């Protein structure tokens, strides 16, 4: 008998061809997607290099993106573990191979290293978890490559493994033990032999299938083999051979010449098991990529909702929040399809989300995009945030739709003032609500620091220009470091703007030096102010520079609240890091003595701002009371900026929810302010197309607009608001109808959400529903989410789903090529109901100057009271034909809009007589916050 040769080389080639077809199919389903393999090598052993070249060549043939990470032989165990951690967290890597042996001068535990490769990327199959799965017959992990290659070779021989007598020589972790387990689960009867086994030859002679991995050259002789047996030789050994140029030749653990006379099939050495090991590595890598692709293609989340424990009467917000134990944020991140590398935890209940998720999911279709706005509110607010959270809980926890809430980060001003936080309320809120309403992950503090760095640099520049000669100023701005003068990158940008195309500081003429060094800021025309994130009325006007060291260079200025900083608006409108930097660089901080704008880039501060704000560009992941995801990011003031959460948070959420999911975000105040800016500023900048408007209304707000008594925070509601009064509701309906009309002007379906209170009556609710539908609303539904959580917003969820299924005719209100005045008039007439717009002469002069300076094509961000459709907060209802007076105008060139100011708008709120401060305390025994809402 002469054995047939089982060529691993031929079988491996067939496998590579098949795997190449699978990879091609993957790439067709997911354009831009490629299987990724990382091969980590410590040191530079030549035998390892040979194996690595084989693996890279095979990967290339198949279409796998393989990278060889060769570390020096001085690598420590800690350095290697850190490198593997990064690869584990990299979503573009689907397989990791650590080339053994580790060639390091330092002691490295190889078992620790193989176990540090996450089981989901352990394509060698050497992680203890993957090995353990094989031992118990669980093949859901990665099978070890050489053993699996042996099984494939055996199958190709035609042997019936089920019921066969199989003998394995060797019990190593790499081959012997796992191949015996695989054979066992293929229903063979397995005997494992090793160095302590008595009568090894006799044991081998029983085998229908003999797998040899003993590590001794040509140990197994012909008389050890049962006639007709299948022999798989895993050994590879170098023995002396004077006929070879190298002086040696490779042989297996089986004497091939003798065994081939007894066996029916036998593997050669080399060319047998070795190529199969590489092929199985590639197969595992493709399998890992297919699993990753499946996650991208099948976007349904595995959300595990948190059950609510409803109480009656409904407790206060913080009691409800404390009664719910949030999920660990890493669990929520996993449920919504985030990889570990995309999540940076801040404790166990909140985390920053990397923008790299946008690149990973760049080919993912976006979810449905819904904005929650409101009618003209009472000073108490009508529950937009609560409605947003209730709707998200209904969609995600009860309708099983991938759904994100995207909210602004609340300022600490209202938290310690009187309005309270912005986490929602009742059984529809974000948790932990105390962390949400206080420091969160420090974004507002970063904005504060960045803003005040600009202010410090601005005043410092004014001081130094006033106290130094041209020559001294230039020399200090471009100092010689180790005898070499050099412009920084930001200084080169300034030279370009000035039309000076030189890079050598010594080549500038005296006139060019002066032009470069002097910004000539007009101290009476500085528009940048300092900020802080607290209400402090005494900072509304201050004098700075009173120290004798400032040499009399005093000027009047003020503080605004941090969320009113233009940097906050820039953070909310940036579409990526490059856009963020570009917007920061364009912020106008002052005007020079000729009336030309001076920017942050002119001050040389753009790069420093990026460093201060590098973490703040990442949205923060939190959760609702029912354990559904929330992205919290940015918090621009809603009456002097555009008042929306960030474009980046929305983009991340839209990708993570996928085509059939929903992103519910909120616009500040009523449709006339927040929704208009959401569409005309935010959607214009992002390019995202919305699908639906949810318009929140309350019976108490309609009663106020219908002639009810004034509503004031901290003052109990009068009887008109707690008893049925159909006349007041009827008289207030024009305000609701106007806001419905505003949504329809943008071509959007409008779903009216009636946020109900216990005192509302059925007759009042029905009146609102009938009026809404009669005036063009897509639907009008009653909501009890404050008292009931997600189940109280199920009707609203159904209405939103149906509205989003409709084709809409979304359009922006105005084109940017209109003049500033034309755009303002369009907003005033269409959104507010005004007939004319009046400008103070000084305002008209500023508008003319902005137009002259090239800012005329920017969108408009109207700053006016949210408490009325007019500029007067005392005028309620829906008046028409009035004159809108513009008192002032400013520019936010980095954010990218012109800000006309209607009436008196304060950028620094004050504390009331009895602020919430009186009720807030820290229990020193439990360390719990008390009195927070």
Steps between C-alpha positions, in 0.01 A plus 500: 500500500615851419328782689342788318649834593263742671636827366434783741637737237229405248216504754618831643499649149139389449408654836669831415309520174171438680585753772586759235149460356348545847704816558393635162135445595559675833646804328204517262257500792706754694697736273826604663498204738800264512594216733788617720781283640775613735813284536700598808864393516750562778859492379614385158556124491546392142283190536220725628558737210450211255165407657387864508580547132292192423207638698520845340519347152194283569310797642576710194373226265172485691447875532578532871671822611794359698734716705827378645578666833863417577604602850865517612654220708515744792120501522368444850198297596312817589575663164383191315181481705429867429549447126261203507243701697493764224462233232222334700314832504559584133177420308689480168701201628313169489787264575815519713796260477784515749793330331668249730757466642534847650855613431559746782785563740231556764296229665154476344233251605387355166185348654402843636558647156285248313225549758520879463381478138124539524322171413310674219829581320707199608526346153775267625240347732747503789306708754394283793137595439511379142685185607243440774215534253657232282536273803125511566397477135416868453630598156365859512848639566810465287627146454878451544661513158738203484250259662221622276731463201560140605125434510460652152782282365345192656163580343665541159631141530142374505532330838180473699593673825185400683578174678859491378788403731719811522836516672672831573871500581568806712296697751629855447273800543564604143423175313461174689234588756275715274517255207391219733205714616398577142517133409292413804226745390516344153398179677832319466628275778814680607815377673762759599857373530798684640847443643364307798278270296597131515516302176454808275561299185230253598256786566578652160436176319132522611447830322283551194621859523841584645585864579862548602622812680768363729796717399746217430633453145381185324393334828206315345614207287314297245426213738320746735232558239187299437471406133276749322511757779496874432811674638514871576855610582515836685873486573767705331859430598839577348741206479854488355524422129833541325335481158322828562662838445384613843637184658159399631152404390151520649319187612188430700437295809415207272746305290335589169674235290393215729156635590397561142529123439235428765266802506222576253556876529788698647594866524843609374749712694526773393182571302250325721373640828701825476309657206174388661586687819542822301178431307308450824643827635364673193165320534469617861587858400234502231255349749582781745444757225170338404383523860598868511324561167189326630491745790520787252231357275266381774458823697236385748620571852486259791364755748409358839250756633490594866152444651327796662352479849223757475383669820194711570508784571802552275806577718740786424750457219807414703311241705389330180850518355658354813252213510628374164838328480653596163678246284875509489567729207730239340203262482283762330780580256524133407122473458496780241794363300793710619846345519721542807737731313211738433408539867692696766330451833458777757417274791238231448199707395625728222752483219643702215442358151783525247425660165679203341162326504401728211780361287419140593132549412550737208306271265217444748169661403371763741200456725189719504560852633236657727510842666296584810390863522227677693240772491582833666566380856412625842801590718463150650571325168260256336701179527692468172786313666258277691308429179823426314604245762151346528480460122845339486411258779178408317676442168804317633390311812144417386492518119843333464625767262861615515453848646729771635416817686743784420491775761688815590720499806325721759663807646557520874336844496141371505601210726593735783247764395131416483412322176674179599678250278439374152501124553128462436278415793283247673536158342649645182845626587872446449692329777704557707319836497732665753806427283311606187416840652836573659851449360424200275827437309625857524413630152356828626806551720723442196300757304533741792877456514536534122283811486689667783835410343391699194398792725831490687701491176288779352555741791865400528551582133338842544731566797822394326423689181433813706825473696757380243666630187443328166848347506473371857155358435613309190808361676290373789244344266773328295782433746829336412510149649856367510591772255224413250191710429195315373133581444254257655232343280232739621728798438559379144122493452483864611772595253304334220186696594707818492631415154857455625635188333820460698607238752832642626445756778819684405373553145208725602529872438445737796155582360413129474627439852269771631207374296554149636561596864231763555134400513410860595195382694252774582440466877157660454400237245583173676214249463649206689410463868595270783260228613406287798235230539302653785238773531667819628321827427790713629719388212268649238727804487850519643819701461825312438863607511487700825824360639793747486690241297260552209614863467155652482376281213156449650184429307140404564395146417280228648464131569246282324391152602723229353232349278468841330862482384543482125731203562198306625311579179806399297518170690134435420532578128834335414466208260845352567833593660623694198177701486521559876850642469406712200201648683706572811758680289237728342342631819503881502617626840535872426539756225812702429514878484412490131191286565649173372420178690764342726470122540621234740746391233644854497550464875690174441274303730320251269734207564488552875120502487503166318719353772269627775194373315635172359280282725197726487437417132395150605134461605419345838301176524244473779168321541133553574314358799409202281860435394483637147790705359539878515774712342565826684708759321538878489257751642482829313271767648167470320407867472834648391640193322327218315417299814547144369716207602792420273511391138770248595277331760216479248731355234632233738146414611364486144771250404461285810121475471515398135242534226202380703590688818412843637697795634289733712658836567373821651483862385506781755179678598217532244495428128550869424846498662641150552339311214569772245867510601515119505396493136658816359830484691562148628352292215648740247846441653466124549315409182280264703140486380236484776194277479254632756424776753356420840329813634453494877208690647332520837155613601648741754703675227195534277301642791775756556487598132121512523508775762576312821687668786883525483693182578813544714758247623471438872140628511206256524276482194171686531162327481469565125785256439381215722129501411333439164474820299414435137473869418862569594618194306301607193639853517856364527474265201627757245847471656500123449365540146778745414766255617341220295509734202870570567583131473298467180680802348813281504307219332499281809228274646413635845393266781348690793590348837260612772709475819222443751470576869264345754278809494443491122153390392388283211303787346806726501718227345243424229476869411876508438493180294219625278662840445839342422364263237280770348805724457735261327660291775586146392366374832431619855542262792472511875814409699544391862874424487579716805287271720531176302835509319525337157155335514350848534644600161409192294232684301750776430754238387247347258419843359868584452568166328213562256605861439856394420373246249349786296697683234551860607588811305762641734633838393693778666328830570741719305797493267832634619538729200224727635619812680522502879190724513303273265580193708398675823172615342428148372538355852299781662209466259491122453586383853374780727215657303658848480437728206804727518846515651650820640872562548669749728737715284804363681377146432456573130853637491637177651301290253644702214852449639448123539381481142800699383735265690354195325272369776175571319454141383481354852179356649304701755480408869225715651541590868162576650282409793371142496188606691324663206481481123579870510795678658295585808476215755172640632313455168344154486297309246577535127495869405551600137593810308732641766832681457811313617775731621864392480692668784846364424685256279817300549697242308602147592723435203644175639157357572404643163201726562387859548318572828230771483384590851133573568417667832712458808682166502723426799798271446562478874197394706473598865401305806147549636424603857472135600710288264515120508826541694298504826384141444820343372734315737731200521421236758840447661407149617363359175680747270174540308385833362181628658250759381588483130153536343 
